[in-house]
Amino acid sequence: MSVLGIGGLFFRANDPDGLSRWYREHLGIGAGCAADGAGPPEEWSWKTHGGPMVFAPFKADTDYFAADKAFMLNLRVSDLAGMLEKLRASGIAVETRDEWDSPETGHFARIHDPEGNAIELWEPPAAG
């Protein structure tokens, strides 16, 4: 017996419908969405590409994301620069830090959804 992957991510929201719309509009994720080349969208699921996924509990006193939040979503992306340009054009604040990036791990940026949940955008290094 083995786990094959994550089958879903469920979290509480003050405005689930509004938050779902925000994720679909700005990040192209959620029910009825499909990543480029992942096939046609399906009503209840988000079709993604396989790849690395980090599953890591953090210490309760971490300062890597907000102390009043129990989780931070990390999304694997391609063309991080293009995505950040689009997000900024939509009025979404984007944070980047040189110390987050490295040739071994790739490039990172951070945004927050309308309910203050941190979203880390990760462009892994090019396969070499």
Secondary structure, 3 states (H helix, E strand, C coil): CCCCCCCCCCCCCCCHHHHHHHHHHHHCCCCCCECCCCCCCCCCCCECCCCCCCCCCCCCCCCCCCCCCCCCEEEECCCHHHHHHHHHHCCCCCECCHHHCECCCEEEEEEECCCCCEEEEEECCCCC
